[in-house]
């Protein structure tokens, strides 16, 4: 291939490295007002009164919105008031919104609003929420509007319950000679994207609603605002420029609704709502937490026979996207292993925590920690090499998934090849433990993962191509450029198919929902998979139009023509042909007659044969293909003070086809860094009132520069036949196995089994002390 697979410089690179790139907050229109939220200081409390009298006296204040009932919002279940009334359900929930001429005036007024609360009992974990006597977060759960595939249980804190019932559990346990069971947990955390969330809204006199937002889902924002508020969908135009990182956190629709409400309250004037870092951590959707119990059975040779799993997801105060995450966790509940007998209950639980959005991996880094730690416990009980245990049980073509999808050489990558490449790249055969001296030891841990994308069965992706008079092409796609470089890959796919210079393809980076073809959401590693297919279809449309015009001019059958080098030419005599610039706008004969016109190509895709899950068994096809990966983490452990240093991290992904080598490496390494930070330090700390105690980056600590290990990345290529050039998703996969691999390495190094994240030295010390006291 000439273009696909090469390390093409990203289309937006120059703008980003020179600072010319513009993000939502960089756009300011004349007369734009500023909005500021007042947020709850409690996790669960009754709103007794709101006094806005002093705030209304602040110069420049245009509106104060408090205590007003708006339609309930939320994707799967309409359970969230945009601004809290009656009571608050999480620390950070908006209770009032101030609109003023300047940000300073809005902040001054917001600080003067006095809200009197009456604290209510707090639900501080999904396990607590699951208890029969737990306080109810939503007393009227049965009255909410919901989607058909959401299954709330009124009178409880269960927002949805997804069941997987495969095989015969009695048979599975009877064949199991070795059984292990373990429980795992971790609290919600933050996405910590560099750009905090920001939205603006303006309502024009003719009723047009213009929104600009830092979002992964502008088309969903358009759809939901129309649905929530009864607006004409055709009059809602959502713009999304560059997005400064998202990782799933900007897939939810929140600030867009508040900006719309604010603009409506001030007569349609333009209003901007920008999160501070603390607000971004507290009030906007977070990374989901989990309490899990995993029970695995195997024979003496290590062959898995049965799995019984319970996932209690910490959906937070409102269900929103947490229901989708809960479903995704059920779909791939076992990890990438052949299991004929599976019983899984995946619950989305309401708690008094910030509500959850997807996080890079969409439940898979979370469930993989539980599964992969249990696999290592099983390997220890079997006295077996943990990598060999995974190799023996690796899922393959001919096997079925937990939802009973039959796998083949196209829809499942080659996990065994990933494991073998990991063995070589990570030098596993030298042994997992290497003594440095009496104080330090180096230890390796490994894990595996897989992922399909549980997206809407009718999720679309479209592409439009237009020609310029110089023969270059404009590519328009609804994929959001969130830092993944996907739009550059789409240009490479087009350049490959048309056999032309990728520099002659101009990609529109900004998306607006009025003129850009829809791409469902930029989530789930589906940008290249879906957008690439749409590009190829649009390319075929362009080729058809080019060759039809050229056939007339060259007086040759269409089947004798070839496209390449920005030309259409005779296959057997390439010297005879026409440049794109001569036919991209039609062709004009010497006498002035013209044929054709500007060539506009279109392509679109809706994934085929996807289905909803059976509510009783979980049977169904939730996604098109599965991408497997194998991982390793090496640490240097200090036996004296229980600290550790990250030495190496390794990921091998079956990527299907490497589309842009450097971009793929960057994606995987960045994801690995996120996975190690999630596993090793990132978490929310809650007090007894449900308050987040560390909502600043000085107390909420992602990995800093210089703390990263050496990254080793390998790729396996097993093409997905229904994808553009065989490519599978890779944006999330470097992250998913890092927590499990780190947990396995640290458990071996410290000599105690770790079941809670993050893996901080304090946790190691407490576990060592508990083990020491138990032995006395």
C-alpha positions in Angstrom: 0.0 0.0 0.0 1.1 3.5 -0.8 -0.5 5.5 2.0 -2.2 3.2 4.5 0.2 2.0 7.1 2.6 4.9 6.6 3.3 7.5 9.4 1.5 10.4 7.7 1.7 13.7 9.6 -1.6 14.5 11.2 -3.7 17.0 9.2 -4.2 19.2 12.3 -0.6 19.0 13.5 0.6 22.4 12.3 -2.3 24.2 13.9 -1.8 22.4 17.2 1.9 22.8 17.6 1.8 26.5 16.6 -1.2 27.3 18.9 -3.5 28.3 16.0 -5.9 25.5 16.9 -9.1 26.9 18.4 -11.2 25.1 21.0 -14.7 26.0 22.2 -13.6 28.5 24.9 -11.5 30.3 22.2 -14.6 31.4 20.4 -16.2 34.6 21.7 -19.0 36.5 20.0 -20.0 40.1 20.5 -22.3 40.5 23.5 -21.7 37.0 24.8 -22.8 36.6 28.4 -21.3 34.3 31.0 -23.0 31.7 33.1 -21.9 30.3 36.5 -23.2 27.3 38.4 -23.9 27.1 42.1 -23.3 23.5 43.1 -24.3 21.3 46.0 -21.8 20.9 48.9 -23.5 17.6 49.9 -23.9 14.2 48.4 -27.5 13.8 49.4 -29.7 16.6 50.9 -33.1 18.2 50.8 -33.2 21.7 49.4 -35.0 23.7 52.1 -34.7 27.2 50.6 -32.7 29.3 48.1 -32.1 33.0 48.8 -31.0 34.9 45.7 -31.8 38.4 46.9 -28.1 39.5 47.4 -27.0 37.9 44.1 -29.6 39.9 42.1 -28.1 43.2 43.3 -24.8 42.5 41.7 -24.2 44.7 38.7 -24.4 42.9 35.3 -26.6 40.0 36.5 -29.2 39.2 33.8 -30.8 36.1 35.2 -30.7 33.7 38.1 -32.2 30.3 37.6 -33.1 28.3 40.7 -35.9 26.2 41.9 -37.5 26.0 38.4 -38.7 22.7 37.0 -37.5 21.7 33.6 -38.1 18.5 31.7 -36.1 15.6 33.1 -33.0 14.7 31.1 -30.9 11.6 30.6 -30.2 9.1 27.8 -31.3 5.7 29.0 -33.7 6.9 31.7 -35.0 10.4 32.1 -34.1 10.8 35.7 -32.0 14.0 35.9 -33.3 17.5 36.4 -30.9 19.9 34.6 -30.9 22.1 37.8 -31.8 20.3 41.1 -35.1 20.9 42.7 -36.4 19.4 45.9 -33.2 17.6 46.7 -29.6 17.1 45.5 -28.2 13.7 44.8 -24.5 14.2 44.5 -21.7 16.6 45.6 -21.4 19.0 42.7 -24.9 18.9 41.4 -26.1 22.3 40.0 -28.7 24.0 42.1 -28.6 27.4 40.5 -27.4 29.1 37.4 -26.4 32.8 37.2 -26.1 34.6 33.9 -24.2 37.9 33.9 -22.3 40.2 31.6 -18.9 39.0 32.6 -17.5 35.8 34.2 -16.4 37.9 37.3 -19.9 39.2 37.8 -21.4 35.8 37.4 -19.0 34.3 40.0 -19.6 37.2 42.5 -23.3 36.7 42.2 -23.1 32.9 42.5 -21.1 33.2 45.7 -23.8 35.3 47.2 -26.6 32.8 46.7 -27.5 31.1 50.0 -28.9 27.6 49.9 -30.2 25.9 53.0 -29.9 22.1 53.0 -31.1 19.3 55.2 -28.7 16.4 54.9 -30.2 13.0 54.0 -28.7 9.5 54.5 -25.9 8.9 51.9 -25.4 5.9 49.7 -21.7 5.8 49.4 -21.0 2.6 47.4 -22.7 0.3 44.9 -22.6 -2.5 47.5 -24.4 -0.3 50.0 -26.9 0.7 47.3 -27.6 -3.0 46.6 -28.7 -3.7 50.2 -32.4 -4.1 50.8 -32.4 -1.4 53.6 -30.4 1.2 51.6 -31.8 4.7 51.4 -33.4 5.3 48.0 -31.6 7.8 45.7 -34.7 7.9 43.4 -38.0 7.3 45.2 -40.0 7.6 42.0 -37.9 5.4 39.8 -40.9 3.6 38.3 -42.4 6.8 36.9 -39.4 7.9 34.7 -39.5 7.7 30.9 -37.0 5.2 29.7 -35.7 3.3 26.7 -36.9 -0.2 26.0 -33.6 -1.9 26.8 -33.2 -0.2 30.2 -34.5 -2.3 33.1 -34.8 -0.3 36.3 -36.2 -2.0 39.4 -38.6 0.4 41.2 -38.3 0.5 45.0 -34.5 -0.2 44.8 -31.4 1.6 43.7 -31.1 -0.6 40.6 -31.1 1.5 37.5 -30.7 -1.6 35.2 -30.0 -5.3 35.5 -28.3 -7.1 32.6 -28.3 -10.9 32.7 -25.9 -13.3 30.9 -27.0 -16.9 31.1 -25.0 -19.2 28.9 -24.6 -23.0 29.1 -25.2 -25.2 32.1 -23.8 -24.0 35.3 -24.4 -27.2 37.2 -22.4 -29.1 34.5 -19.6 -26.4 34.6 -19.1 -26.6 38.3 -19.2 -30.4 38.3 -16.4 -30.4 35.8 -14.4 -27.8 37.8 -11.6 -29.5 39.8 -10.2 -26.1 41.0 -12.4 -23.2 42.0 -11.3 -19.7 43.0 -13.5 -16.7 44.1 -12.5 -13.1 44.8 -14.0 -9.7 45.2 -12.7 -6.4 43.9 -13.5 -2.7 44.2 -12.6 0.8 43.2 -14.2 4.2 43.5 -15.2 6.6 40.7 -12.5 8.9 39.4 -12.0 11.6 36.8 -11.2 11.7 33.1 -8.8 14.6 33.6 -8.9 15.8 30.0 -6.6 18.8 29.3 -9.5 20.9 28.1 -12.3 21.4 30.6 -15.9 21.2 29.3 -17.4 24.3 27.7 -20.6 25.0 25.9 -22.2 28.2 24.4 -25.7 28.7 23.2 -27.7 31.4 21.4 -31.3 31.4 20.2 -31.9 33.6 17.2 -35.1 35.6 16.5 -36.2 33.0 13.9 -35.9 30.2 16.5 -32.6 28.8 15.4 -30.6 27.4 18.3 -26.9 27.7 17.8 -24.7 25.7 20.2 -21.0 25.3 20.3 -19.6 22.6 22.6 -16.6 20.6 23.6 -18.3 17.2 22.9 -17.8 13.8 21.5 -21.5 13.6 20.5 -22.8 16.8 18.9 -25.5 14.9 16.9 -26.7 13.4 20.2 -26.8 16.9 21.8 -29.0 18.1 18.9 -31.3 15.1 19.2 -31.7 15.2 22.9 -32.3 19.0 23.2 -35.0 18.7 20.6 -36.5 15.7 22.5 -36.2 17.2 26.0 -37.7 20.6 25.2 -39.9 20.0 22.2 -37.7 22.1 19.8 -37.6 21.7 16.0 -34.6 19.5 15.4 -33.9 21.1 12.1 -33.4 24.5 13.8 -30.8 23.2 16.3 -27.2 23.5 14.9 -24.4 22.2 17.1 -20.8 23.1 16.3 -17.8 21.2 17.7 -14.3 22.5 16.9 -11.2 20.7 18.2 -11.7 18.9 21.5 -8.9 18.9 23.9 -9.2 15.3 25.1 -12.3 13.6 26.2 -11.8 9.8 26.9 -15.5 9.3 27.1 -16.2 12.1 29.5 -17.6 14.4 26.8 -20.0 11.8 25.4 -22.6 12.8 27.9 -24.9 15.8 27.2 -24.9 18.2 30.2 -23.5 21.7 29.8 -25.2 22.0 26.4 -28.6 21.7 28.1 -27.6 24.3 30.8 -26.3 26.8 28.2 -29.5 26.4 26.2 -31.6 27.0 29.4 -29.4 30.1 30.2 -29.8 31.6 26.8 -33.6 31.1 26.8 -33.8 32.8 30.2 -32.1 36.0 28.8 -34.1 36.2 25.6 -31.9 34.2 23.4 -28.7 36.1 23.9 -25.4 34.2 23.5 -24.2 32.6 26.8 -21.1 30.7 27.6 -20.7 28.1 30.4 -17.1 27.0 31.1 -16.1 24.6 33.8 -13.3 25.4 36.1 -11.1 22.4 36.8 -12.8 21.8 40.1 -16.2 22.0 38.5 -15.1 19.7 35.7 -14.1 17.1 38.4 -17.2 17.6 40.6 -20.2 18.5 38.6 -19.7 16.8 35.2 -19.8 13.1 34.6 -17.0 11.0 36.0 -15.3 7.6 35.4 -17.4 4.8 36.8 -16.6 2.8 39.9 -17.2 -0.9 40.5 -17.6 -3.6 43.1 -17.1 -7.0 41.6 -17.2 -10.7 42.6 -15.7 -13.3 40.3 -15.8 -17.0 40.7 -13.9 -19.2 38.2 -13.8 -23.0 37.9 -11.2 -25.0 35.9 -10.0 -28.6 35.5 -6.5 -29.7 36.6 -5.0 -28.8 33.2 -6.2 -25.2 33.6 -9.1 -25.4 31.1 -11.9 -23.0 32.3 -15.2 -24.6 32.8 -17.4 -22.1 34.6 -17.7 -18.4 35.5 -20.1 -16.8 37.9 -19.7 -13.0 38.0 -21.5 -10.1 39.7 -20.7 -6.5 38.7 -22.1 -3.7 40.8 -21.4 -0.5 38.8 -21.3 2.8 40.6 -23.6 4.7 38.2 -23.8 7.7 40.6 -26.8 9.9 41.1 -28.2 9.6 37.6 -28.1 6.7 35.1 -27.3 8.6 31.9 -24.5 6.6 30.1 -23.8 4.3 33.1 -26.6 1.9 31.8 -24.7 1.5 28.5 -21.5 0.9 30.5 -23.3 -1.8 32.6 -24.5 -3.5 29.4 -21.0 -3.4 27.8 -19.5 -4.9 31.0 -22.0 -7.8 30.7 -21.3 -8.4 27.0 -17.6 -9.2 27.5 -17.9 -10.2 31.2 -15.5 -13.2 31.1 -12.5 -11.5 29.4 -11.1 -13.0 26.2 -11.4 -16.7 27.3 -13.4 -19.7 26.0 -16.1 -20.4 28.5 -19.2 -22.5 27.8 -20.9 -22.0 31.1 -21.4 -18.4 32.3 -23.7 -16.7 34.8 -23.3 -13.0 35.0 -25.4 -10.3 36.7 -24.4 -6.7 35.8 -26.2 -4.1 37.8 -26.1 -0.3 37.3 -26.5 1.1 40.8 -27.7 4.5 41.9 -25.4 6.1 44.6 -24.8 9.6 45.9 -21.7 10.0 43.8 -21.2 12.1 40.6 -22.9 10.3 37.8 -20.8 8.3 35.3 -19.8 8.7 31.7 -18.0 6.2 29.6 -14.2 6.0 30.3 -11.7 5.0 27.6 -12.4 1.2 27.3 -16.1 1.5 28.2 -16.2 -0.9 31.2 -13.4 -3.1 29.9 -10.4 -1.8 31.9 -12.6 -2.0 35.0 -13.9 -5.6 34.5 -10.5 -6.7 33.2 -8.9 -5.8 36.6 -11.3 -8.2 38.3 -11.1 -11.0 35.8 -7.3 -10.8 35.3 -6.5 -10.7 39.0 -8.8 -13.8 39.5 -7.0 -15.5 36.6 -3.6 -15.0 38.4 -5.1 -16.3 41.6 -6.3 -19.4 39.6 -2.8 -19.8 38.1 -1.3 -19.8 41.6 -3.7 -22.4 42.8 -2.9 -24.6 39.8 0.8 -23.9 40.1 0.8 -22.8 36.5 2.5 -20.1 34.5 -0.1 -17.3 34.3 0.7 -16.5 30.7 0.3 -20.2 29.8 -3.0 -20.3 31.5 -4.2 -17.5 29.3 -2.8 -19.1 26.2 -4.6 -22.3 26.9 -8.0 -20.6 27.4 -7.6 -17.9 24.7 -10.8 -17.4 22.8 -10.6 -18.4 19.1 -12.6 -18.8 15.9 -15.3 -21.4 16.4 -15.9 -20.3 20.1 -18.8 -18.2 21.2 -18.9 -15.1 23.3 -20.9 -14.7 26.5 -23.8 -13.4 24.4 -23.5 -16.5 22.1 -22.0 -14.8 19.0 -20.1 -17.4 16.9 -16.6 -16.1 16.3 -14.7 -16.5 13.0 -11.4 -15.4 11.6 -12.7 -12.0 10.7 -14.7 -10.9 13.8 -12.1 -12.1 16.4 -8.4 -11.2 16.4 -5.7 -13.7 17.3 -5.2 -13.5 21.1 -2.7 -16.4 21.0 -0.5 -14.5 18.6 -0.7 -11.4 20.9 0.4 -13.6 23.9 3.3 -15.1 21.9 4.4 -11.6 20.8 4.1 -10.4 24.4 6.2 -13.3 25.6 9.0 -12.3 23.2 8.7 -8.5 23.5 8.4 -8.5 27.3 11.0 -11.2 27.7 8.7 -13.2 29.9 10.7 -16.4 29.7 13.5 -14.9 31.9 11.0 -15.3 34.7 8.6 -12.9 36.5 10.9 -12.2 39.5 14.4 -10.7 39.4 16.2 -10.0 42.6 18.2 -6.7 42.7 19.3 -6.8 46.3 17.8 -7.4 49.7 15.7 -4.3 49.5 14.7 -4.1 45.8 13.1 -6.7 43.5 11.9 -6.4 39.9 8.6 -8.2 39.2 6.5 -8.7 36.0 2.8 -9.1 35.8 0.7 -9.9 32.8 -3.0 -9.7 31.7 -5.2 -9.9 28.6 -8.3 -8.2 27.4 -10.8 -8.0 24.5 -13.5 -5.6 23.5 -16.4 -5.2 21.2 -18.3 -2.0 20.8 -21.8 -2.1 22.2 -23.3 0.7 20.1 -26.8 1.4 18.9 -27.7 -1.2 16.2 -28.7 1.7 13.8 -25.7 3.9 14.6 -24.8 5.7 11.4 -21.6 7.2 9.9 -21.6 9.4 6.8 -18.9 11.1 4.6 -19.2 13.7 1.9 -16.4 14.4 -0.6 -16.4 17.6 -2.8 -13.9 18.5 -5.5 -11.9 21.8 -5.7 -11.0 23.3 -9.1 -7.4 22.3 -8.7 -8.3 18.6 -8.4 -7.9 18.4 -4.6 -10.7 16.9 -2.5 -12.5 18.1 0.6 -13.4 15.4 3.1 -16.3 16.0 5.6 -17.1 13.5 8.3 -19.0 13.8 11.6 -16.1 12.1 13.5 -14.8 14.5 16.1 -11.1 15.2 16.3 -10.5 14.6 20.0 -6.8 13.9 19.7 -6.9 10.5 18.1 -5.8 11.5 14.6 -8.8 9.6 13.1 -9.5 12.2 10.5 -6.0 11.9 9.2 -6.5 8.1 8.9 -9.8 8.8 7.0 -7.7 10.9 4.5 -5.2 8.0 4.2 -8.0 5.6 3.4 -9.3 7.9 0.7 -5.9 8.6 -0.7 -5.2 4.8 -0.8 -8.4 4.1 -2.7 -8.0 6.9 -5.2 -4.2 6.3 -5.4 -3.5 10.0 -4.9 -1.3 12.2 -2.8 -2.8 12.4 0.7 -1.7 16.1 0.8 -4.3 16.8 -1.9 -7.0 15.8 0.5 -8.3 18.5 2.8 -10.1 17.4 5.9 -12.7 19.6 7.6 -12.0 19.4 11.3 -14.9 21.4 12.7 -18.2 19.5 12.8 -21.6 21.2 12.6 -24.7 19.2 12.6 -26.4 21.2 9.8 -23.8 20.6 7.1 -21.7 17.7 8.2 -22.9 14.1 7.7 -23.8 12.4 10.9 -21.4 10.2 12.8 -23.2 8.6 15.7 -20.7 9.5 18.4 -16.9 9.6 18.5 -16.6 6.8 21.0 -15.9 3.1 21.3 -12.9 3.1 18.9 -15.4 3.2 16.0 -14.1 6.3 14.1 -11.9 4.4 11.7 -14.1 1.3 11.6 -17.3 3.1 10.7 -15.9 6.3 9.2 -13.5 4.3 7.1 -16.3 2.3 5.5 -18.2 5.4 4.7 -15.1 6.9 3.1 -14.6 3.9 0.9 -18.3 4.1 -0.2 -17.9 7.8 -1.0 -14.7 7.0 -2.9 -16.6 4.5 -5.1 -19.2 7.1 -5.7 -16.5 9.6 -6.8 -14.8 7.0 -9.0 -18.1 6.3 -10.7 -18.7 10.0 -11.5 -15.1 10.6 -12.6 -15.1 7.6 -15.0 -18.5 8.4 -16.4 -17.3 11.9 -17.4 -13.9 10.7 -18.6 -15.5 7.9 -20.7 -17.4 10.5 -22.7 -14.3 12.7 -23.2 -11.9 9.9 -23.9 -14.4 7.9 -26.0 -13.6 4.7 -24.0 -15.7 2.2 -22.0 -15.7 2.9 -18.3 -14.3 -0.6 -17.6 -11.1 0.4 -19.5 -10.4 3.3 -17.2 -8.3 3.5 -14.1 -8.0 6.1 -11.4 -4.7 7.1 -9.8 -2.3 10.0 -9.4 -5.2 12.5 -9.4 -6.0 11.3 -13.0 -8.4 9.1 -14.9 -6.5 7.2 -17.6 -6.7 4.3 -20.0 -5.5 1.1 -18.2 -3.5 -0.1 -21.2 -2.2 3.4 -22.2 -1.8 5.6 -19.1 -0.5 8.5 -21.2 -4.1 9.0 -22.4 -6.1 10.5 -19.6 -7.5 13.5 -17.8 -6.5 15.2 -14.5 -9.0 15.6 -11.7 -8.8 19.4 -12.2 -10.2 19.0 -15.7 -13.2 16.9 -14.7 -13.8 17.5 -11.0 -16.2 20.3 -12.0 -17.4 18.6 -15.2 -15.6 18.9 -18.5 -15.7 21.8 -21.0 -15.1 21.0 -24.7 -13.0 23.4 -26.8 -16.2 24.8 -28.4 -17.6 25.7 -25.0 -20.0 22.9 -24.5 -19.9 21.4 -21.0 -20.9 18.2 -19.4 -21.2 17.1 -15.8 -20.7 19.5 -12.9 -18.9 19.6 -9.5 -18.4 16.0 -8.4 -19.9 15.4 -4.9 -19.4 11.9 -3.4 -21.3 10.5 -0.6 -21.0 7.4 1.6 -22.7 6.1 4.6 -22.8 3.0 6.8 -25.1 1.4 9.4 -23.5 -1.6 11.0 -25.4 -4.8 10.0 -26.9 -7.7 12.0 -26.5 -6.1 15.4 -29.2 -6.8 17.9 -30.5 -6.0 21.4 -29.7 -8.5 24.1 -32.4 -10.9 25.3 -33.4 -9.5 28.7 -33.5 -13.0 30.3 -30.4 -14.7 28.7 -28.3 -11.9 27.3 -28.2 -13.6 23.9 -27.6 -11.2 21.0 -25.0 -9.6 18.8 -24.0 -6.3 20.5 -21.0 -5.4 18.3 -19.4 -6.2 14.9 -16.0 -7.5 16.0 -13.7 -8.1 19.0 -10.2 -6.8 19.4 -8.0 -8.8 21.8 -4.7 -7.7 23.4 -2.1 -8.9 25.8 -0.2 -6.8 28.4 2.7 -6.8 30.7 3.9 -4.4 33.5 7.3 -4.6 35.2 7.8 -2.8 38.5 10.8 -2.3 40.9 9.4 -2.9 44.4 10.9 -1.5 47.6 10.5 -4.1 50.3 11.4 -1.6 53.0 8.9 1.2 52.4 6.4 -0.5 50.1 6.8 1.9 47.3 7.3 0.8 43.7 8.6 2.3 40.4 7.2 1.6 37.0 10.0 0.1 34.9 8.3 -1.2 31.7 4.8 -1.5 30.3 4.1 -3.6 27.3 1.0 -3.9 25.1 0.4 -6.2 22.0 -2.9 -5.5 20.2 -4.4 -7.3 17.2 -5.1 -4.1 15.4 -6.3 -5.8 12.2 -4.3 -3.4 10.0 -1.9 -0.6 11.1 -3.3 2.4 9.3 -0.8 5.1 10.6 2.1 3.6 12.5 3.2 6.5 14.6 -0.4 7.5 15.3 -1.2 4.0 16.4 1.9 3.9 18.7 0.9 7.2 20.2 -2.6 6.1 20.8 -1.5 2.9 22.5 1.2 4.5 24.7 -1.1 7.3 25.8 -3.7 4.8 26.7 -1.2 2.7 28.6 -0.2 5.8 30.6 -3.9 6.4 31.5 -4.3 2.8 32.5 -1.3 2.9 34.8 -2.6 6.2 36.4 -6.0 4.7 36.9 -4.5 1.6 38.5 -1.9 3.3 40.5 -3.1 6.6 41.9 -6.3 8.1 40.4 -9.5 7.9 42.5 -12.1 10.1 44.3 -12.0 10.0 48.1 -15.4 10.4 49.6 -16.3 11.4 53.2 -19.4 10.2 55.1 -21.5 13.0 53.5 -20.6 11.8 50.0 -18.3 14.7 49.3 -15.3 14.4 47.0 -12.3 15.4 49.1 -9.8 15.8 46.2 -11.3 17.8 43.4 -8.1 19.6 42.3 -5.1 18.4 40.3 -2.8 18.9 43.2 -4.7 16.3 45.2 -6.1 14.3 42.3 -2.9 13.0 40.7 -2.6 11.6 37.2 0.9 10.5 36.1 3.3 13.4 35.7 6.0 13.8 33.1 9.0 11.6 34.0 6.9 9.1 36.0 6.1 6.9 33.0 7.9 3.6 32.4 9.5 2.5 29.2 6.7 1.6 26.7 6.9 -1.4 24.5 4.2 -1.8 21.9 3.6 -4.6 19.4 0.9 -5.2 16.8 -0.7 -8.3 15.3 -2.6 -8.0 12.1 -5.7 -10.2 11.6 -7.9 -8.3 9.3 -11.6 -7.6 10.0 -13.0 -8.3 6.6 -15.9 -5.8 6.8 -13.6 -2.9 7.8 -11.7 -0.5 5.7 -8.4 -2.3 4.8 -9.1 -4.7 7.8 -8.5 -2.2 10.5 -9.8 -2.8 14.1 -10.2 -0.1 16.8 -7.2 0.7 18.9 -7.9 4.0 20.7 -8.9 2.3 23.9 -7.0 -1.0 23.9 -3.7 0.1 25.4 -5.4 1.0 28.6 -7.6 -1.9 29.3 -5.1 -4.5 30.6 -2.8 -2.1 32.6 -4.7 -2.3 35.9 -4.8 -6.1 35.9 -1.1 -6.4 34.9 0.0 -3.9 37.5 -2.2 -5.6 40.2 -0.7 -9.0 39.3 2.9 -7.6 39.4 2.4 -5.9 42.7 0.6 -8.8 44.3 3.6 -11.1 43.4 6.1 -8.5 44.6 4.5 -7.8 47.9 3.4 -11.3 48.6 -0.2 -10.3 49.3 -3.2 -10.3 47.0 -4.5 -6.8 46.0 -8.2 -6.4 45.3 -8.7 -2.6 45.4 -7.6 0.3 43.3 -5.6 2.5 43.2 -2.5 0.5 44.1 -0.9 3.1 46.4 1.9 2.4 48.9 -0.5 3.0 51.8 -2.7 0.1 50.4 0.4 -2.1 50.3 1.4 -1.2 53.8 -2.1 -1.9 55.2 -2.2 -5.3 53.4 1.2 -6.3 54.7 0.3 -5.2 58.2 -3.0 -7.1 58.0 -1.2 -10.2 56.8 1.4 -9.9 59.5 -1.2 -9.5 62.3 -3.2 -12.5 60.9 -0.1 -14.7 61.2 0.6 -13.8 64.8 
